Amino acid sequence: MARRPTIADVAKLAGVSRATVSFVLNNRPGVAADTQQRVRSAAEELGWTPSSSARALSTGRARAVGLVLTREPELIGTDPFFPAFMAGIETVISETGDGLMLQMSRPGNEVDTYRRLAADRRVDGVLLTDLRTDDSRPALVAELGLPAVAVGAGAGTGLPTVNLDDRPAVREAVHHLVGLGHRDIAYVAGPEEFVHARRRRQAWSDALAEAGLPQGASLPGGFTAEGGARATRMLLDRPTPPTAIVYGNDLSATAGMAVAQDAGLRLPEDLSVVGFDDVPLASYTSPPLTTCRANPVSWGRASAQALVELIETGTTTADVELEPAALVVRASTGPAPVR
């Protein structure tokens, strides 16, 4: 049986974004006439037609996509990843005329938040971030009939996913430090329940094993400045502190750098530091932070495009695999100190 053409197929043939295709095929203004003609010609050539569920969604839509962040509200504003991720979302939905409904939810209220969004018809679909081991949300949104895209979940959610493999960059970071002579490389991890936090910590562990080194110390940092600072103090208070620390994100790494410098250590002469995300601040720390670039803006853009297509067509989109994270070497890493 031939595969039904999707908006992605139309976009590829017409040479435009999927969001632009959705914009044209739903007769919204603001797209140049020649672009409209290319899109309609491509749709006709491929035999694309909207599904019955897409037609049902075409009336009474909320014209908004949802993002529920289940972390302590006071911590959201301190993490530079999410503003960049949301900026990527906005580049897509501003083109389709949709808005972003951002909901903060404490862990105990998460299920009620999704149920309320669905019952009130406040959003047409949601992006699921910070996927957890045995996460109940994929089953919940299916029960609610709420279109959803899983972000950074890997396989097995039953939902369309937008993935970025963070493991190669973490392994490269460890190998970079090993090449500089470091033999005691610690790790400050994100919340263990998050799939991506566990994956990054495992990549650090695997890279040490590949280098023939013993496992270094691993402490929780929670992806927060406070957690990164606390873990760094504990590592530096050890009888033999590590000569290098890899952090689960840039926020905890930046806090760790401040703690090390307050303790009188020189970076990178006495301690090398590596983060993850490559948020804009990373290149302006002192010294500039070596980190793993994940490009949250592109991640947000791809996630929004996948969700818009799912909402507009009512058909499951193909999984999207972004370029893997890559190590960006800056001045916070250097040769291991002689002890």
C-alpha positions as CSV (number, residue, x, y, z in Angstrom):
1,M,0.0,0.0,0.0
2,A,1.5,3.3,-1.0
3,R,2.4,5.8,1.7
4,R,0.1,8.7,2.0
5,P,1.9,12.0,1.1
6,T,2.4,14.4,4.0
7,I,3.0,18.1,4.4
8,A,6.7,17.3,4.7
9,D,6.6,15.8,1.2
10,V,4.8,18.9,-0.2
11,A,7.3,21.2,1.6
12,K,10.3,19.3,0.1
13,L,8.8,19.4,-3.4
14,A,7.9,23.1,-3.2
15,G,11.2,24.1,-1.5
16,V,9.6,25.7,1.5
17,S,9.1,25.0,5.2
18,R,6.3,22.8,6.5
19,A,4.9,25.7,8.4
20,T,4.6,27.7,5.1
21,V,2.8,24.8,3.5
22,S,0.3,24.7,6.4
23,F,-0.1,28.5,6.0
24,V,-0.9,28.3,2.3
25,L,-3.1,25.2,2.4
26,N,-5.2,26.8,5.2
27,N,-5.8,29.9,3.1
28,R,-4.1,32.3,5.5
29,P,-2.7,35.6,4.2
30,G,0.9,36.7,4.2
31,V,2.5,34.3,1.7
32,A,3.8,35.6,-1.6
33,A,1.7,34.6,-4.6
34,D,4.4,32.7,-6.4
35,T,5.1,30.7,-3.2
36,Q,1.4,29.9,-2.8
37,Q,1.4,28.7,-6.4
38,R,4.4,26.4,-5.9
39,V,2.9,24.9,-2.8
40,R,-0.5,24.3,-4.4
41,S,1.1,22.8,-7.5
42,A,3.3,20.5,-5.3
43,A,0.2,19.4,-3.3
44,E,-1.7,18.7,-6.5
45,E,1.2,16.8,-8.1
46,L,1.6,14.6,-5.0
47,G,-2.1,14.1,-4.5
48,W,-2.0,15.5,-1.0
49,T,-5.4,16.0,0.8
50,P,-6.1,16.8,4.4
51,S,-7.3,13.9,6.6
52,S,-10.8,13.8,8.1
53,S,-9.3,14.6,11.6
54,A,-7.5,17.6,10.1
55,R,-10.8,18.9,8.7
56,A,-12.4,18.5,12.2
57,L,-9.6,20.5,13.7
58,S,-10.0,23.3,11.1
59,T,-13.0,24.7,13.0
60,G,-13.0,25.8,16.6
61,R,-9.2,25.7,17.0
62,A,-7.5,27.4,19.9
63,R,-4.7,28.6,17.5
64,A,-2.2,27.9,20.2
65,V,0.4,25.2,21.1
66,G,1.2,24.3,24.6
67,L,4.4,23.8,26.5
68,V,4.1,22.6,30.1
69,L,7.3,23.0,32.1
70,T,7.3,20.8,35.2
71,R,10.0,22.3,37.3
72,E,10.0,24.6,40.3
73,P,8.8,27.9,38.8
74,E,11.6,29.9,40.4
75,L,14.1,27.8,38.5
76,I,12.7,28.2,35.0
77,G,13.8,31.8,34.6
78,T,17.4,31.0,35.6
79,D,17.9,28.3,32.9
80,P,18.9,29.9,29.5
81,F,18.0,26.8,27.6
82,F,14.2,27.4,27.7
83,P,14.1,31.0,26.4
84,A,16.2,29.9,23.4
85,F,14.0,26.8,22.9
86,M,10.9,29.0,23.0
87,A,12.4,31.5,20.6
88,G,12.7,28.6,18.1
89,I,9.1,27.7,18.6
90,E,8.0,31.3,18.0
91,T,9.9,31.5,14.7
92,V,7.4,28.8,13.4
93,I,4.1,29.7,15.0
94,S,4.4,33.4,14.3
95,E,4.4,32.4,10.7
96,T,1.3,30.2,11.1
97,G,-0.6,32.7,13.2
98,D,-0.6,30.5,16.3
99,G,0.5,31.5,19.9
100,L,2.4,29.7,22.6
101,M,0.6,28.8,25.8
102,L,3.3,28.3,28.5
103,Q,2.2,26.6,31.7
104,M,4.3,26.2,34.8
105,S,3.4,23.1,36.8
106,R,4.8,21.7,40.0
107,P,5.4,17.9,39.7
108,G,2.3,17.0,41.7
109,N,0.0,19.1,39.5
110,E,1.3,17.9,36.1
111,V,-1.6,15.6,35.2
112,D,-4.2,18.1,36.2
113,T,-2.5,20.8,34.0
114,Y,-2.7,18.6,30.9
115,R,-6.3,17.6,31.6
116,R,-7.3,21.3,32.1
117,L,-5.6,22.3,28.8
118,A,-7.5,19.6,26.9
119,A,-10.9,20.2,28.7
120,D,-10.8,23.9,28.1
121,R,-9.6,23.5,24.5
122,R,-6.9,26.1,25.3
123,V,-4.3,24.5,22.9
124,D,-4.4,22.4,19.7
125,G,-1.4,20.3,20.7
126,V,1.5,20.2,23.1
127,L,5.3,19.7,23.2
128,L,6.5,17.2,25.8
129,T,10.0,18.1,27.1
130,D,12.1,16.6,29.9
131,L,10.9,13.1,29.2
132,R,11.3,10.8,32.2
133,T,11.9,7.1,32.6
134,D,8.4,5.4,32.5
135,D,6.9,8.8,31.7
136,S,3.1,8.7,31.9
137,R,2.5,11.7,29.7
138,P,2.5,10.0,26.3
139,A,-0.3,7.7,27.4
140,L,-2.1,10.7,29.0
141,V,-2.1,12.9,25.9
142,A,-3.3,9.9,23.9
143,E,-6.2,9.4,26.4
144,L,-7.0,13.1,26.1
145,G,-6.9,13.1,22.3
146,L,-4.3,15.9,22.4
147,P,-1.8,16.0,19.5
148,A,1.7,15.9,21.0
149,V,5.4,15.8,19.9
150,A,8.0,14.3,22.3
151,V,11.2,16.4,22.4
152,G,14.5,14.6,23.0
153,A,12.8,11.4,24.1
154,G,14.5,8.8,21.9
155,A,12.4,5.9,20.8
156,G,9.5,4.1,22.5
157,T,7.1,6.9,23.4
158,G,4.5,6.1,20.6
159,L,4.6,9.8,19.7
160,P,6.3,11.7,16.9
161,T,9.7,12.7,18.3
162,V,12.3,15.4,17.6
163,N,15.6,14.0,18.8
164,L,19.2,15.2,19.2
165,D,21.9,12.8,20.2
166,D,23.8,14.4,23.0
167,R,26.1,11.4,23.7
168,P,28.8,12.0,21.0
169,A,29.6,15.5,22.3
170,V,29.9,14.3,25.9
171,R,32.2,11.5,24.9
172,E,34.2,13.9,22.8
173,A,34.5,16.2,25.8
174,V,35.9,13.4,27.9
175,H,38.4,12.4,25.2
176,H,39.4,16.1,24.8
177,L,40.2,16.2,28.6
178,V,42.0,12.9,28.5
179,G,44.1,14.2,25.6
180,L,45.1,17.1,27.8
181,G,46.4,14.7,30.4
182,H,43.4,14.6,32.8
183,R,42.9,11.3,34.6
184,D,40.5,12.3,37.4
185,I,37.4,13.6,35.6
186,A,34.2,14.1,37.6
187,Y,30.6,14.7,36.5
188,V,27.8,16.9,37.8
189,A,24.6,15.4,36.6
190,G,21.1,16.6,35.9
191,P,18.0,15.1,37.5
192,E,18.3,11.3,37.3
193,E,14.6,10.9,36.3
194,F,15.2,12.8,33.1
195,V,16.0,10.5,30.1
196,H,18.4,13.1,28.6
197,A,20.2,13.7,32.0
198,R,20.7,10.0,32.5
199,R,21.9,9.6,28.9
200,R,24.6,12.3,29.3
201,R,25.9,10.8,32.5
202,Q,26.1,7.4,30.9
203,A,28.1,8.9,27.9
204,W,30.6,10.4,30.4
205,S,30.9,7.0,32.1
206,D,31.3,5.1,28.8
207,A,34.0,7.6,27.6
208,L,36.0,7.0,30.7
209,A,35.8,3.3,30.2
210,E,36.8,3.7,26.5
211,A,39.9,5.7,27.7
212,G,40.8,2.9,30.2
213,L,40.3,5.2,33.2
214,P,38.5,4.4,36.5
215,Q,35.1,6.0,37.0
216,G,35.3,9.4,38.4
217,A,33.0,10.9,41.0
218,S,29.4,11.7,39.9
219,L,27.2,14.0,41.9
220,P,23.7,15.4,41.3
221,G,23.5,19.0,40.2
222,G,19.8,19.2,39.2
223,F,20.5,21.4,36.1
224,T,20.5,24.4,38.5
225,A,23.0,27.0,39.6
226,E,22.5,26.1,43.3
227,G,22.9,22.4,42.5
228,G,26.0,22.9,40.4
229,A,27.6,25.1,43.1
230,R,26.9,22.6,45.8
231,A,28.2,19.6,43.9
232,T,31.4,21.6,43.0
233,R,32.1,22.4,46.6
234,M,31.7,18.8,47.5
235,L,34.1,17.7,44.8
236,L,36.7,20.3,45.7
237,D,36.5,19.3,49.4
238,R,37.6,15.8,48.5
239,P,41.1,14.7,49.7
240,T,42.1,14.6,46.1
241,P,39.9,16.9,44.0
242,P,39.3,16.1,40.4
243,T,41.4,18.0,37.8
244,A,38.4,18.4,35.5
245,I,34.6,18.5,35.9
246,V,32.0,17.9,33.2
247,Y,28.6,19.3,33.9
248,G,25.1,18.3,32.7
249,N,24.3,21.9,31.5
250,D,25.9,25.3,31.2
251,L,24.0,26.8,34.1
252,S,25.5,24.4,36.6
253,A,28.9,24.7,35.0
254,T,28.9,28.5,35.3
255,A,28.0,28.2,39.0
256,G,30.7,25.6,39.4
257,M,33.3,27.9,37.8
258,A,32.4,30.7,40.2
259,V,32.7,28.4,43.2
260,A,36.2,27.2,42.0
261,Q,37.4,30.7,41.5
262,D,36.1,31.8,44.9
263,A,38.1,28.9,46.3
264,G,41.3,30.4,44.7
265,L,41.6,28.0,41.8
266,R,42.7,29.2,38.4
267,L,40.8,28.0,35.4
268,P,42.0,26.1,33.5
269,E,45.5,25.9,35.2
270,D,44.1,24.2,38.3
271,L,40.7,22.9,37.1
272,S,39.2,22.4,33.7
273,V,35.4,22.8,33.2
274,V,33.0,21.6,30.5
275,G,29.3,22.4,30.2
276,F,26.4,21.4,27.9
277,D,24.0,23.4,25.7
278,D,26.2,26.3,24.5
279,V,23.8,29.0,25.7
280,P,24.8,32.6,24.6
281,L,26.4,33.3,28.0
282,A,28.9,30.5,27.6
283,S,31.2,32.4,25.3
284,Y,31.2,35.4,27.7
285,T,32.2,33.7,31.0
286,S,35.7,34.2,32.4
287,P,37.3,32.1,31.0
288,P,34.9,31.3,28.1
289,L,33.3,28.0,28.7
290,T,34.1,24.8,26.8
291,T,30.7,23.2,26.2
292,C,28.6,20.9,24.0
293,R,26.5,22.8,21.5
294,A,22.9,21.6,21.3
295,N,21.4,24.6,19.5
296,P,18.1,25.0,21.5
297,V,16.7,27.5,18.9
298,S,16.9,24.9,16.1
299,W,15.5,22.3,18.5
300,G,12.5,24.5,19.3
301,R,12.0,25.3,15.6
302,A,12.0,21.7,14.5
303,S,9.7,20.7,17.4
304,A,7.2,23.4,16.5
305,Q,7.2,22.4,12.8
306,A,6.5,18.8,13.7
307,L,3.6,19.8,16.0
308,V,2.1,22.2,13.4
309,E,2.1,19.5,10.8
310,L,0.5,17.0,13.2
311,I,-2.2,19.5,14.1
312,E,-2.9,20.6,10.5
313,T,-2.9,17.1,8.9
314,G,-4.1,14.9,11.8
315,T,-1.5,12.3,10.6
316,T,1.5,11.2,12.6
317,T,4.7,12.8,11.3
318,A,8.0,11.1,10.8
319,D,10.5,11.4,13.6
320,V,13.1,14.2,13.2
321,E,16.7,13.6,14.0
322,L,18.7,16.8,14.4
323,E,22.4,17.1,14.0
324,P,24.2,15.6,17.1
325,A,25.5,17.9,19.7
326,A,29.2,18.9,19.1
327,L,32.0,19.9,21.4
328,V,33.0,23.6,21.3
329,V,36.4,24.1,22.8
330,R,37.1,27.4,24.6
331,A,39.5,28.5,27.3
332,S,37.9,26.8,30.3
333,T,39.8,23.6,29.5
334,G,43.6,23.2,29.5
335,P,46.4,20.7,30.4
336,A,46.0,18.8,33.6
337,P,47.9,20.3,36.5
338,V,51.0,18.5,37.7
339,R,50.5,17.1,41.2
